[in-house]
């Protein structure tokens, strides 16, 4: 299997590579994956994202894990975790969109036409001020709502799907929609179903499943389940352009040299 970012590359030159240095992404051991791997966790409602990371560190018995995109305690869903050195790759995921499914209550029932028009108004670039209880400075900023769709309505209850820019507050979005409608609105429940290329439909890992898989590997040396749960760090870069460079250029770049054209073997098109 070839990584998505390495497909259809434009070849500029050819050269040999020494397999003695490094390990192919699909041939890494569990020990290597625990330092260069990703886990797409299904965060349960209740704990903070920080607590979830702390529990995962204790489960896997490793000192360093990071997460991409904080979820409020009562919010569940996709929480990408970077293990060890893979924490450095998590910042890439902030450039991609995030998808949420939210359940909210409108304080009084609007007409169908007014609701549809309001939903359209809140699609695209919007102004948003973070809520009082937030981890950032409360300054009005622009965020993009790529898609806002009402999946189901039962009287004053609305189930919506929101595809939006990273850093959008969905609870505040519901509040603002309610203010525009007049009587107000409140978000009841929220689940994140996508972070960039990682989707809920692709399969998530729960803490219980992770604990069971790790104990199988640690006690019975059965790595099959754990290896399925930990993705190579390269999966985080599947949506960005790639360059393959010569072995001889790697050491120079690691010591601060700039990459020149003679050091490039393949490059993404366009």
Secondary structure, DSSP 4 states (H G I P E B T S, - for coil): ---GGGTTPEE-------TTSS--GGG--HHHHTTEEEEEEEEPSSS-HHHHHHHHHHHHT-S-EEESS---TT-EEEEEEEEEGGGGGGGGGGGS-EEEEEEEEESSPPPHHHHHHHHHHTSEEEEE---SS-SS----EEEEEEEEEEEEEETTEEEEEEEE-TT--HHHHHHHHHHHHSS-EEEEEEEEEEETTEEGGG--B-HHHHHHHHHHHHHH---HHHHHHSEEGGGGGTTS--EEE-HHHHHHHHTTPPP-GGGEEEE---
